[in-house]
Amino acid sequence: MTSRTVTLLDVARAAGVSKSTVSDALQGSGRVADATRDRVRAVAEELGYRPNSAARRLRRASTGAVGLHLPATATRLDYYMNLAFGAVERAQEDGLDMVLLAPSGAAGGRIASRVDGLLVIDPEAGDSAVPGLLDAGVPVVTGERYLGPAAGPSAAVVCDNAASLTALLDHVTERGARRPAVLAPSGSSAWATALRATARSWGRAHGVEVALRTVPFAATPAEAEETTRALLTADPAVDAVICAPDGSAPGVLRAAAALGRDAGQVGDGAGHGVGRDAGLEVGRTGGSGTTGAGLLVASCVDGPATRNAEPPVTAVDLRPAAYGRACAELLCDILADRAAPDTVRRHAWSLETRASTGRA
């Protein structure tokens, strides 16, 4: 059958099953025995069957839309808004509308009847809505891997979050820090889990005790300030603070200023500092009575809060708009049969060094 387009009916006849069984077997949906599914796929491959993605959308009675599920805290984080805009822009290039799903999720069957596929960003293993989304019967792309139990494979776009925190820890150490601290996010997302594990493993590998503190996934500047003040008061030897949550780094800077610690400079409290004002006195006493040396400050997420801070904060640029585009592009490729439904792609980040970690 090479002189014309092979249809579902051709595959059904050759495999000795109904047309609906062929459709379910090729889409991985419905209740089809494994042996039957394998036989149908083998026959389809032998005949050279290629599914029509536009017709498949029509058969689902969808409106040519894909769903976007973001963490519940996303609405107040610049990172996720940029990610969403990037995803919307890329989906529209393939003629797809983007439907923003409520954080609480919905029954998988209802979602599958409304969209062709799903983007699930930073899924938490403890989020009760995620399993239903992953098992909704439509292609799914996760932004970062889902660490909980899943009914079936899903595609993913991932960042090397362990490498990005390693780069920050290496950077502040090269700039003179000897006792770094990490304000790591709570929760069971792949990002949060990787940062907490990396802080511990980096410390073991370098023979350095990293002061690890857990803060909310979407910690506010006020929450970061409170945690940093308590940390520096209890452990004044800390000379670098790496803050993970998006937008919370200004709180670290405020805590440093309140304790007389000069951000962008590191020293021993006796004037032996290095950084943007090396050679100036850094051993003065802050308003709380804490003797202040310098303090290097960095963030795991770049954004307006880090770029516009005083001093500007060194940060990892996760390129959220490009990340959103990459997630949507993979979903579009799966819907158009240009990629397998379990494809994993990687997204690049960059380290933006600024005054908060001094000069080399």
N, C-alpha and C positions, 0 to 999 in steps of 0.2 A: 504494500500500500504506500508507494512512494510517489505516485502520480498526482495525488490530491491530499488535502489536509486530513489527518486522522482525527476522528471525532470520538467522544465518549462512547457513543453507540458501537463504534468499531471495536473499541477495547472491551466493552461489555460482551459482545458476541464472541470475540476470541477467547475471553476468559470464562465464558459460560455463566455469567452472573448478570444481575440487573444493572441498568444504567445508574440508578441511585447508589448501588453498592460500589460501583467504580468511583463515583464522585466522593463518597465517604472515605474510601480506601486511599485515594490520592490526596485528599485534604487532611487525613488523619483525624477525621471526625466520625461520629456515629458509632454504632456497635458492630464492628467488623472483626471477625476472628483473625488472629495474627497470620495464620496460614493463607487465608483468603486475601488479606491485605498484601502480603508478600507476592502472591501469584498475580494479583491485579497490577501491581507496580512493575513486575517483571514483564508482563505482557505489554503494558504501556510503553516501557522502554524499548522493547523489541520492535514495536510498531512505529516508534518515533513520535508518540503522542506528545503534544505541547499544549498545556492549558491556556485558555484565553482569559487573561486576568480581568479584562473589562467585563466579559460575560460572567465571570465568577462573581464580580461585585454585584451585577444585576441579579444573579440568582440568590444572593443573600438578602435582596431587597433593601440594601443599604443606600445611603445618600452619597456615597463616596467620601466618607469621613473616617478619621482615625481618632482614638481617644488618648488623652494625656492625663496621667495620674502623677501628682506631685506630693511631696510630704506635707503634712498638715500645717507646718510652720512656713511653707514656701511663700505665702503672700507678703511676708514682711522681710524677705531676703532678696537683695538685689541679684544674687547669683541665679536664683531660679526664674526670676522674671526675664533675665537675658536669655537663659536657656530656652524658656518657652517661646520667646520671640523668634529665636533661631529655628526651633522645630516647626513653628507655624509657617515661616517663610519657605522652608524646604518642602514641606508637605504641599503647599500651594503650587509649587513648581510642577508637581505631578497631578494637579487638579484635585487635591484632597483637602477638605476642610478639617480643622482641628477642634475637637470637643474636649473642653476641660472638665474632668470628672471631679465630683465632690470627694474630698479627702476620705470620707467614710466608705467610699466605694459603693458597689451595688451588686446585685446578683449577676453572676457571669452570663447567664442566658439572656437577661435583658440587655446587657452591654453588647453582647455578640450580635444582637438583632439591630443595633444602632450604628455599629462601626465595622470597618474592615480589619482593623488591627489596633494594637494598643502600645503606647509608650508608658512604661512604669519606671519612674526616676527615683533613684536612691531607695529602693524598696527595703523596708525594715522587716527582719524576720519575725518581729513581734506585732506587725500590723495585720490585724485580722482580715482586712480587705484584700490583701495581696494574693493569697492562694486562689480566691475566686477569680481575680483578674487573670492570673497565669493559666487558669483552667477554663477560660471563657469560650474556648473553641475557635479563637481567631489568632493569627500570628501576633506574637508579643516580642517587643524589644525592651530590655531593661537597661537603664542607665546605671551602670555598676551591677555586679552580680547579686542575685538574691541568695542569701545564706541559709534560708529556711528550707523545709522540705517542699519540693515542687512535683506536681503530677506528671509533668513532661518537660522536655527541653525547651528553652527559649533562647533567642538571640540576645546579644549584649554588646554594648560599647563600654569599654573600661579604661580607666586611668591607672597608672602605676602609682598609687597613693603612698605605698611604702617608700618608693624612690623619691617622691617629692618631699616627704618629711625628713628622709635621710639627707637630702640636699640642704635643707634648712639647718639641720643639726650640724652638718659638716661646715656650713657657711659660718654660723655663729662661733663655732670652735676656731675656725681659721682667723676670725676677727678678734680672738682673744678670750672668749668665754670659757670658763672652766667648770661651771655648775649650771647647766641649762635646765630649764623647766618647760614642760609642755602642758597647756590647757587643752585637753583632748575632749572630743564630744562624747556624750553618753549615747546609748542606743545600740541597735543591732544591725545597722546598715554596714555594707562592705567598707565604706569610707571611714566611718567611726571605728570599726573593729580594726582596720589596718593601721590607723594612726596610733591607737593605744598599744597594739602589739609591736609596732616599729619603735616607739619610744623606749619600750623595755629592751628589745633586742639590740638596738643601737647602743644603749648604755652598757649592756653586757659585753658587746663586741669591743667597745672602746675603754672598758674598765672605768666608766663614769656612771655615777648614780644620777639618772635623770629624775628630777622632781616632777612626778606625774600627778596632775590634778584633773578630775573629771568635771566638766561643766555641761549644761544643757546643749543639745544638738544645735539649737538656734539661740545660743546665749546672747543676751543684750549687752551693750557696753557697760551698763550698771552691774550686771552679774559678773562680767569679766573683771571689772574694777574691784568688786568686793572679794573675789577669789584671789586676785593678784595681791591686794593689800594684806590679806591674811597669810598668803604664801611668803611674801617678802618680810613680813614682821616675824613670822615663825622661823624663817630660814634666810637670813640676810646674806648668806654666801651665794645665793642664786644671782647670777649675773647676766642671764639671758632668759627671756620668756617668749615662747612660741605659742601663739594663740590660734586655735583651729577655727572656731565658728566665724562665718561670714559677718563682717561689719562690727565685730566686737573689739578689735584691736585698740580703738581710741580709749576704751576703758582701762586697758593695760597702761597706756601712756598717762592717764589721769592718776592712776595708783602710783606710778613711778614718781610723778611730780609731787604728789602729796607726801611722799616719803623722802623727798630730796634726792631722788635717783635721776641722773641725767641720761635720758634716752639717747641712744646712738653712741654711747661711750661705755667702755668697760674698764674697771680698775679695781684696786684692792682697798680703796677707801683711804689711802695715804698719798694720793696724788699720782700714783703710777698707772694712769689710765692710758688707753689707746682708743682712738675713734675720731669723731668729727671735731672735738675740742681737746685733743691730746695735748698734755702739757699744762692745761688749766687745772685749778684745784677742783677735785671731785670728792673730797672727804668732808664736805660740810654737813651740817645736821639739818634734817627736814623738820617741818612743823610738828611732826608727831614725836620728835625726839630720836628717831631712828637715824643712825649714821649712814649717809648715802654715798655709795660708790656709783659707778655708772651702771647702765642697764641696756643691753641690746634687746630690741623688740622686733618680732617678725610674725607673719600671719600665714596660715595654710591656704587662705583664700584671698585673692586680690579683688579690689573693687573700689568704688568711690571713697569709702571710709578709710582705706589704707593710702590711696593716692593723695587724698586731700588732707591727711592728718599733718600735724606739726610735731616732730618731723615726719615726713612721708615714710611709710612703713614698708620695709622689705616684705615681699609676699610671693606666693605661688600663683601665677596666672593660669587658671584652669580653662580659660577661653570658653566661657559658658555658652555664648551664642553659637560658636562653632561646634561645641559639644551637642547642643540641641539639634543643630543641622545634621550632625553625624548620626544621631539616634534616628531622626526622621528619615534620613537617606537610607539607612539599613532597612527600616520597615518598608519603605517604598520599594526597595530592591527585592525584598521577600515577596511583597504583594505582586510584583511584576515578574516573579520567578527568575530574578537575576541573582539571587542569593538563597542559600539553604536556610531553613527556619531555625537552625541552631548556630548560625554564624556568630563569631566573636571578633570584633574589631577593636583596635586600640586608639586612644585619643591622646595627643601630645600636650604637655604642659610646659611652662617656662618659669624660671626663677627671675624675679624682678628685684634687683638689689637697690636699696635706697638709704637715706641718711640714718634711719633708725638702727642700722647695724654698722654705722661708722664707715670709714674709708679703709681700703686694703692697706 
